[in-house]
């Protein structure tokens, strides 16, 4: 089967790292307009990104494309895990909880919602803020009170090695809603197979 144009473009980036629409046009034997169309689609789907510009002659600068950071990946998971190992390894057991609370305070530093007043408003503000941190959070009322549900763990890549990071989540929630929480589920799989974490509001 002949590879599609977008696969050929991605293959070109794997070999050459960067290219302009004009360079891709020459390399693949296609019109620049056709190449631009495919680049727009690839960029919209986070496969490529503009990494710079180049001016040739007196015309407008031309965008230089490369594979996106999402496609290339990074070493942030490994770095985060190594930093946690180093930091936690230096903390006496009695100081770890204070350390997790301090990290949660830094994560929550940008929270501008209500910390007093109605629980409904506090929960709504907290969910909005947490979703900006990629938690896919929501809250719901239950017979035993309100509960906050995380549909995504932003630390999922390292949570198995560092399960204590759930303490950061708990402290972050308490910081946002001004009330204690208790984790009742950790990466519990739903019927659809998706994991979720649940915190009960005390």
C-alpha positions in Angstrom: 0.0 0.0 0.0 1.3 3.4 -0.9 1.9 5.7 2.1 -0.4 8.7 2.5 0.9 12.2 2.0 0.8 12.9 5.7 2.8 9.7 6.4 5.4 10.8 3.8 5.6 14.3 5.4 6.1 12.7 8.9 8.8 10.4 7.4 10.5 13.4 5.9 10.6 15.1 9.4 12.0 11.9 10.9 14.9 11.9 8.4 15.5 15.7 8.1 14.2 17.0 11.4 12.9 20.3 9.9 11.4 21.6 6.6 9.5 24.5 5.2 6.4 24.0 3.0 8.6 24.8 -0.1 11.2 22.2 0.9 8.5 19.6 1.4 7.0 20.6 -1.9 10.2 19.9 -3.7 11.0 16.7 -1.8 7.6 15.1 -2.3 6.9 16.5 -5.7 3.7 18.3 -4.7 2.3 21.8 -4.9 3.1 24.1 -2.0 -0.7 24.7 -1.5 -1.3 20.9 -1.2 1.6 20.6 1.3 0.3 23.6 3.3 -3.1 21.9 3.6 -1.6 18.8 5.0 0.6 20.8 7.4 -2.4 22.6 8.7 -4.1 19.2 9.5 -1.0 17.8 11.0 -0.5 20.9 13.2 -4.1 20.9 14.3 -3.7 17.3 15.5 -0.4 18.1 17.3 1.8 16.0 15.0 3.9 19.0 13.8 4.6 22.5 15.0 6.2 25.7 13.8 9.7 25.8 15.3 11.0 28.9 13.6 11.0 31.1 10.5 13.4 31.7 7.7 13.5 34.6 5.3 14.7 33.9 1.8 15.1 37.0 -0.4 12.7 39.9 0.1 9.5 38.0 0.6 7.7 37.2 3.8 9.5 34.8 6.3 8.6 31.2 5.7 7.5 28.9 8.6 9.9 26.1 9.5 8.1 23.0 10.7 9.3 20.0 12.8 7.7 17.2 14.7 5.7 18.3 17.7 7.0 17.9 21.3 4.2 15.5 21.9 5.4 13.2 19.1 9.1 13.6 20.0 8.4 13.0 23.7 10.5 14.3 26.5 12.2 13.0 29.7 10.0 14.8 32.2 8.6 11.6 33.7 12.0 10.3 34.4 13.3 13.6 35.6 10.3 14.1 37.9 10.7 10.6 39.3 14.4 11.2 39.9 13.8 14.5 41.6 11.2 13.0 43.9 13.5 10.1 44.8 16.2 12.6 45.7 13.9 15.0 47.6 12.0 12.3 49.5 15.2 10.4 50.3 16.5 13.5 52.1 13.3 14.1 54.2 12.9 12.4 57.5 9.6 10.4 57.6 8.0 13.0 60.0 8.6 15.8 57.5 7.2 14.2 54.3 3.6 15.2 54.9 4.7 18.9 55.4 6.6 18.5 52.1 3.6 17.2 50.2 1.5 20.1 51.7 4.1 22.6 50.5 4.1 21.2 47.0 0.3 21.4 47.0 0.6 25.0 48.1 2.8 25.7 45.1 0.4 24.0 42.7 -2.5 25.9 44.2 -0.8 29.3 44.2 -2.8 30.4 41.2 -6.2 29.5 42.6 -8.4 32.6 42.8 -11.7 31.0 43.7 -13.7 31.1 46.9 -12.3 29.5 50.0 -15.2 30.5 52.2 -18.9 30.8 51.6 -21.2 28.1 50.1 -19.7 24.7 49.4 -21.3 24.7 46.0 -19.4 27.8 44.9 -16.1 26.4 46.5 -16.5 23.1 44.7 -17.3 24.7 41.4 -14.3 27.1 41.6 -12.0 24.2 42.6 -13.2 22.0 39.7 -12.5 24.8 37.2 -9.0 25.4 38.6 -8.2 21.6 38.8 -9.2 21.1 35.2 -6.7 23.8 34.2 -4.2 21.4 35.8 -5.5 18.5 33.7 -7.4 16.5 36.3 -10.6 16.2 34.4 -12.3 16.9 37.7 -16.0 17.0 38.5 -18.0 16.9 41.7 -21.3 15.3 42.6 -23.5 15.1 45.6 -24.0 11.8 47.4 -25.9 10.4 50.4 -22.7 10.8 52.5 -21.9 14.3 51.1 -20.1 15.8 48.2 -17.3 14.0 46.5 -14.7 15.2 44.0 -13.9 12.8 41.1 -10.7 13.0 39.1 -11.1 11.4 35.6 -7.3 11.8 35.0 -4.2 11.6 37.1 -1.7 14.1 35.9 1.0 12.1 37.6 -0.1 8.8 36.1 3.3 8.2 34.4 5.1 8.0 37.9 2.2 7.4 40.4 3.0 3.6 40.6 6.6 4.4 41.7 5.4 7.4 43.9 1.9 6.5 45.3 2.4 9.2 48.0 1.7 11.8 45.3 -2.0 11.2 46.1 -1.3 13.2 49.3 -0.4 16.2 47.1 -3.9 15.9 45.5 -5.6 15.7 48.9 -3.7 18.8 50.2 -4.4 20.6 46.9 -8.2 19.9 47.3 -8.1 21.1 50.9 -6.3 24.2 49.8 -8.9 25.0 47.2 -12.1 24.2 49.1 -11.0 25.2 52.6 -12.2 21.9 54.0 -10.8 18.4 54.7 -11.0 15.5 52.2 -10.5 11.8 52.4 -9.5 9.7 49.4 -12.0 6.8 48.9 -10.8 5.4 45.6 -7.5 5.5 43.8 -7.3 4.8 40.0 -10.5 2.7 40.4 -11.6 1.3 37.0 -15.0 2.2 35.7 -17.1 -0.1 33.6 -15.7 1.6 30.5 -12.2 0.7 31.8 -11.2 4.3 32.6 -9.5 4.9 36.0 -10.7 7.5 38.4 -9.8 8.9 41.9 -12.5 9.9 44.4 -12.2 12.2 47.4 -15.0 12.6 49.9 -15.5 16.1 51.4 -15.5 15.9 55.2 
